[in-house]
Amino acid sequence: VNYMTYLTYILEELTGLEYLKTIWISLLLHVYKRKNDLKGDYSSKLWDNGRQMVTCLWDLYGKLWHGYELHGVEKIPEGPGLIVYYHGATPIDYLYFMARLCNQKGRLCHSVADHFTFKIPGIKLLLDIFGVMHGGREECVQILKNGHLLGVSPGGVREAFFSDENYNLLWGNRKGFAQVAIDAKVPIIPMFTQNLREGYRTLGKIWSFRWLYEYSRLPVVPLYGGFPVKFRTYIGDPIPYDPNVTAAELAEKAKTAIQSLRDRHQKTPGNILRALLERFDKHQKDD
């Protein structure tokens, strides 16, 4: 079961090509680590050049393959904040966002990932130097209290597998992320990427895959795509900390904010051909 978990998650969450690129980048990091005789403490400035190497590679790939654009980065506060985003079939847009943010602003955005991520062989060093964690509530609060940005997708694996070209948010009653923001007294920054579902899609509408996931919780929903569609990530207005707002109310505000970004920037249902043609649309609004 563990071997199948590794294999299927690689195929579902990264696709074979994405996994190979990730392994290649991880190997470069290991070379960098050995050449500079670095030991642990991945927050050290000694790792800055290694991180910059990775972010430049990811940013270049995003530009070439998806014409990646990031809008509204000026809305991210200088201090800590919880970035909440819609989860596509793969989180590749989030990788592009992290890379662009690091290159433009010199800021590292820590991340919360599903526990399956940490079972993928060969990428532990990559996860460590970019502050990716499984994310207990106390650990998340501490990251924010230390002044960092933290990214989380409340929809997680379920949203990745079973949302579709209509971009429905599948959060259920999840509100733990909102409680983290309240406990850390930080704003929530909503984020959405245009055409994300046209780049990569899943077969989550097939009932047998849905049943198997619900029964086993294994990531066995097939993924397809890798289409070079236009990706634009939009940052919304921060939702400020308010001690009088409950976690449930704050979670609903965050959901509404992401839905508003979706409704403003995404034509639904999504269309792969249209998203491909947007690579050549010079008149697309950037707002």
Buried (B, 14 or more C-beta within 10 A) or exposed (E): EEEEBBBBBBBBBBBEEBBEBBBEBBEBBEEBBEEEEBEEEBBEEBBEEBBBBBBEBBBEBBBEBBBBBBBBBEBBEEEBBBBBBBBBBBBBBBBBBBBBBBBEBEBBBBBBBBEBBEEBEBBEBBBBBBBBBEBEEEBBBEBBEEEBBBBBBBBBBBBBBBBBBEBBBBBEEBBBBBBBBBBBBBBBBBBBBBBBBBBBBBBBEEEEBBEBBEEEEBBBBBBEBBBEBBBBBBBBEBBEBEEEBEBEBBBBBBBEBBBBBBEEBBBEEBBBEBBBEBBEEEEEEEE
